[in-house]
Amino acid sequence: LERCLASLDNGKFGLAFSSGLGTLTAIITMLKSGDHILAERDLYSGTNVAFVQIARKLNIAVDFVNLADLDNVEATMKPNTRLVWLETPTNPLLKVVDIVAVCKVAHKFPGVSFQGLVE
């Protein structure tokens, strides 16, 4: 499965997890103390709790914003932002996030390692 997924994106490696929260935990632990995460305000409650409980214990700051407001997204980005987390459609409100537009904003900040993650 992992090799097949990697080949779809012309990648060398792929990872598969048994749950979205397993994926989230693995990604958060790749960040380091002092990093910043920007996440959609309307998230699955388990994702929100994971950000609050796991990331903040690791001294990783998290800001929750409405990703449809691109001016606010850009204003909330920081030099230490390493992750922009979005889920689309959102849960529970089923808002559709414009992944391309959010990624364009994120690409203005060279430190962002991950963006546009969709479960």
C-alpha angles and dihedrals in degrees: 000000000000093000091048092051091048092050091053089063095035088249129150096223139024133190128208125194131192093234143015091246090053088054092047093050092050092050095046091052090055088064123079138227111286095029122126132225125200112201138176112264092223101065136147103276093239090056091049092050091048091053092048097043103033105030096042092049086056090051091251112144118226127197121189115208141162101263090201088071098074094180089057091046091055092044091052095048113104135195088255096049106128103163135041108191123197137164120199126225089025123232124263101002097043094225113168113229118210097236095187093052093048091048091051089057092044092051089062086070111065096201095066107112100177132027139157097032111173125185 
